[in-house]
Amino acid sequence: NNDPNGLVFHEGRYHVFFQHNPYGWSWGNMHWGHAIGDDLIHWRETGEALYPDRFGTMFSGSAVVDWHNTSGLGRDGKPPLALFYTAAGNPTVQCLAYSNDGGQTFTKYESNPIVEQITPGNRDPKVFWHEAGRRWVMTLYVELPEKKHTIHLLTSHDLKHWTVTSHIEGFFECPDLFELAVDGDATRKKWVLTAANSEYQVGDFDGERFVPETPKLPGHRGRGFYAAQTFSDVPAHDGRRLQIGWLQAPSPGMPFNQCLSLPLQLDLTATADGPRLAWSPVEELAKLRGQSGRLTDVVLKDGATRVMDEPRSELLDISAEIVPLGASEVTFNVRGVPIVFDVRRQELSVNGHRAPAPLVDGKLDLRVITDRTAFEIFARGGQVYVPLPVIAEAGEQKVSIAAKGGEARLPRCEVWKLRSIWE
């Protein structure tokens, strides 16, 4: 599997569609698979939602609930669940499918395509309702001549007829555009435009044009995290902007290949340089926590290693705070994978992959979540997110922590064993 598609909350459940090949371990034969969950953690796969057709194979897209039945595709007074996808044939076009049974089955719109080919390199429609403009908006990747990467913005009143209103250059594939409150303050909202590699800009959006206020900013700081998408129609009382990405983590020897990231909460945090995105695992992950071990206000001596006897597991959730004191390095060894904070460089290194992580008030907060084919690391309140495909040493192992070049203090360090999501 690869890109997550059609992330949407509908009738009390989360839906995750995903582009994948149901016939083989490698890329090809693109369909949309479908999984449903109640809590963002446990999922039930339901089979194929979209099959290739005369327009081509099924490339990436999105989903919305058409609450006011603007499309006229609803039935019995219920809003339809609508999917938007790229049919990657010749020409390459954008299409619509809909469901009136809660996402159990989907019907492709009889008058597809809803957007004719703009250029052969147009794909990945992300649709959302713009309340102020009282209409739908689509962000669409379009490659213009001379390989110029652009995101086109289109609008519609009925999900079936679309008009191009503007475009912005510099972003490649799988666009997403959403509004976030700075530090949770509803009176200070900004729009965020992002794309496949998770680079982003913060700015304003009037329903037709996005006007950036920042240069293009780096998103994740890891490797193998791509084509992330945020959920549509998360209830207003929840208030979270939720995201899942494709985690390019091969699974050698297994009958599946690649995976999706943890569900992530996105926040917009005020900094001295302006508002910046922060990533954190959703709070529901705590449902998987089991046995734990804790260190409180421990001083690590130069060259000494502190081993946590419990818990031992392949699946771990680690939360810690580091105060370097005189240390030049502080290292967590997790299943043979070194996670090193280089004090002089103010960098975090995960299995040799480096990411900037400056101290805040002399401290670094760290969250490490391990799986069997990938680690996901969060630091600086989530402003540093380091996803990384890695196959660590197998078996239940202890976590160890060491200081080098001087002392370091751990005000806190807690490690939880995680249960598998698979019952």
Secondary structure, DSSP 4 states (H G I P E B T S, - for coil): ---EEEEEEETTEEEEEEEE-TT-SSS-S-EEEEEEESSSS--EE---SB--BTTBEEEEEEEEE-TT-TTS--BTTBPPEEEEEEEESSSEEEEEEEESSTTSS-EE-TT--SB--SSTTEEEEEEEEETTTTEEEEEEEEEETTTEEEEEEEEESSSSS-EEEEEEES--SS-EEEEEEBTT-TTSEEEEEE-TT--EEEEEE-SS-EEESS--B----SSSEEEEEEPB---TTT--EEEEEEE----TTSS---EEPPPEEEEEE--TTS-EEEEEE-GGGGGGEEEEEEEEEEEEPBT-EEEEEEEEESSEEEEEEEE-TT-SEEEEEETTEEEEEETTTTEEEETTEEEE---BTTBEEEEEEE-SSEEEEEEGGGTEEEEEE-----S-EEEEEEEESS-EEEEEEEEEEEPPS--
